[in-house]
Amino acid sequence: MTDSFHKPGFKLHAHILHHLFSALDPEIIKAPLWDVATKGPAAYPSNAAFVREHVAALLATSFPNLSAPQVAACVAGMFDLRDFTAFKHHLRDFLVQTKQFASADNAELFREEVDREVASQRQQEQQRLAAVPGLIPQAQLLPAEDMADS
C-alpha cells in the first residue's frame, strides 16, 4: 500500500486491510497466530494483541522517520475504527505522514471523493438548468427511445 504504484488500488487495499483487522475478533479466529512452539501458548493474551505488536514493529522498522507515538496511534486506529470510511481516512493520513507520498501527486488517494463531488455538481447544474424552461435543448429532454423513433 505504501508503494506509489498502488495508488489506484487504494480503496480495494483499504477494504482488505479493514476486513483483516476486523477478523481478529476472538470468536472468528480461535487458534493463536504466533509461533506457539517458540513463544509458548500464553505469550500473548489474544491474537489481536499479537497482531498489534507485530504491526507496530513492522511499521517502526519500515518507517524510521515516524516516532513511536505516531506508530502507536496508527496501529490503534487500524484496530479501533470499525467504520470503513473512517478507517480509509486513517490509512490515507498515515500514508501522508510516512512522507512517501508527501511530495507526490496524491489525487489517486482522493479519487472516490472527487468523483462523488463532480457527479453531485453535475446533478445540481442539471437541476438548475431544468428549472428554467428553454435552457436545456429539447433533444436532451427526450428519452433515448423517443429519439430513436424520430
Legacy VTK file of the C-alpha trace (Angstrom):
# vtk DataFile Version 3.0
C-alpha trace
ASCII
DATASET POLYDATA
POINTS 150 float
0.000 0.000 0.000
2.917 2.331 0.545
4.187 1.790 -2.994
3.110 4.741 -5.116
2.259 2.364 -7.991
-0.615 1.050 -5.884
-2.475 4.352 -5.542
-5.235 3.330 -7.981
-5.983 0.292 -5.815
-6.155 2.257 -2.572
-9.851 1.601 -1.923
-9.501 -2.150 -2.518
-6.389 -2.356 -0.336
-8.169 -0.435 2.392
-11.122 -2.851 2.212
-8.801 -5.838 2.524
-6.938 -4.378 5.496
-10.187 -3.341 7.169
-11.502 -6.881 6.807
-8.279 -8.424 8.142
-8.238 -6.218 11.227
-11.932 -6.896 11.807
-11.340 -10.661 11.567
-9.198 -10.619 14.706
-12.293 -10.992 16.838
-11.701 -13.928 19.221
-14.956 -15.501 18.050
-13.718 -15.686 14.452
-10.120 -16.921 14.829
-9.608 -19.099 17.874
-6.138 -20.585 17.183
-3.080 -18.479 18.089
-1.455 -16.691 15.154
2.024 -16.598 16.684
4.520 -19.471 16.699
3.442 -21.381 19.809
6.494 -23.674 19.647
8.947 -20.813 20.164
6.943 -18.323 22.222
4.549 -20.584 24.079
0.762 -20.642 24.129
0.480 -17.851 26.715
2.890 -15.400 25.051
0.037 -13.054 24.108
-3.387 -12.648 25.697
-5.096 -12.685 22.282
-4.472 -12.731 18.552
-5.309 -9.031 18.439
-2.538 -8.265 20.963
-0.057 -10.275 18.896
-1.038 -8.580 15.628
-0.932 -5.132 17.266
2.625 -5.750 18.435
3.674 -7.298 15.125
2.180 -4.483 13.003
3.703 -1.823 15.260
7.149 -3.451 14.963
6.753 -3.795 11.195
5.754 -0.140 10.770
8.515 1.082 13.112
11.207 -0.761 11.149
9.750 0.112 7.724
9.291 3.806 8.515
12.138 5.030 10.741
11.022 8.641 10.176
7.886 8.000 12.277
8.033 8.353 16.043
6.815 5.639 18.416
3.646 7.614 19.316
2.814 8.044 15.617
3.167 4.296 15.028
1.108 3.521 18.147
-1.653 5.912 17.046
-1.703 4.398 13.566
-1.968 0.840 14.876
-4.635 1.826 17.414
-6.700 3.431 14.649
-6.399 0.351 12.461
-7.886 -1.792 15.213
-10.374 0.627 16.724
-12.021 2.131 13.644
-14.898 -0.149 12.616
-16.444 2.290 10.118
-14.803 1.745 6.722
-14.835 5.417 5.718
-13.069 6.441 8.930
-10.610 3.557 8.506
-9.852 4.659 4.929
-9.239 8.255 6.046
-6.982 6.983 8.811
-4.901 4.980 6.299
-4.678 7.969 3.969
-3.451 10.149 6.840
-0.861 7.518 7.693
0.397 7.411 4.098
0.815 11.170 4.071
2.662 11.010 7.418
5.143 8.499 6.053
6.365 11.210 3.673
6.485 8.571 0.938
3.518 10.369 -0.592
4.167 13.877 0.716
5.879 15.171 -2.410
3.935 13.083 -4.911
0.585 13.707 -6.534
-1.940 12.212 -4.102
-5.006 12.741 -6.277
-5.481 8.984 -6.707
-5.937 8.592 -2.942
-8.870 11.008 -3.088
-10.387 9.814 -6.401
-13.581 8.405 -4.870
-14.436 11.636 -3.045
-13.598 13.801 -6.077
-15.731 11.657 -8.411
-18.659 11.848 -5.994
-18.324 15.635 -5.739
-18.137 16.089 -9.521
-21.259 13.950 -10.025
-23.088 15.952 -7.374
-22.108 19.239 -9.016
-23.267 17.998 -12.440
-26.590 16.917 -10.995
-27.086 20.285 -9.278
-26.266 22.103 -12.529
-28.755 19.943 -14.470
-31.456 20.647 -11.870
-30.727 24.381 -12.032
-30.965 24.379 -15.820
-34.115 22.234 -15.823
-35.850 24.729 -13.532
-35.762 27.383 -16.272
-37.746 26.452 -19.414
-35.710 26.589 -22.599
-32.222 26.380 -21.099
-31.853 22.662 -21.836
-32.094 21.761 -25.550
-35.195 19.754 -26.454
-33.044 16.834 -27.711
-31.593 16.377 -24.218
-35.040 16.312 -22.648
-36.369 13.473 -24.849
-35.817 9.941 -23.580
-33.464 7.819 -25.703
-36.298 5.642 -27.149
-38.234 8.734 -28.309
-35.149 9.993 -30.147
-34.789 6.665 -31.962
-38.392 6.896 -33.209
-37.918 10.448 -34.543
LINES 1 151
150 0 1 2 3 4 5 6 7 8 9 10 11 12 13 14 15 16 17 18 19 20 21 22 23 24 25 26 27 28 29 30 31 32 33 34 35 36 37 38 39 40 41 42 43 44 45 46 47 48 49 50 51 52 53 54 55 56 57 58 59 60 61 62 63 64 65 66 67 68 69 70 71 72 73 74 75 76 77 78 79 80 81 82 83 84 85 86 87 88 89 90 91 92 93 94 95 96 97 98 99 100 101 102 103 104 105 106 107 108 109 110 111 112 113 114 115 116 117 118 119 120 121 122 123 124 125 126 127 128 129 130 131 132 133 134 135 136 137 138 139 140 141 142 143 144 145 146 147 148 149
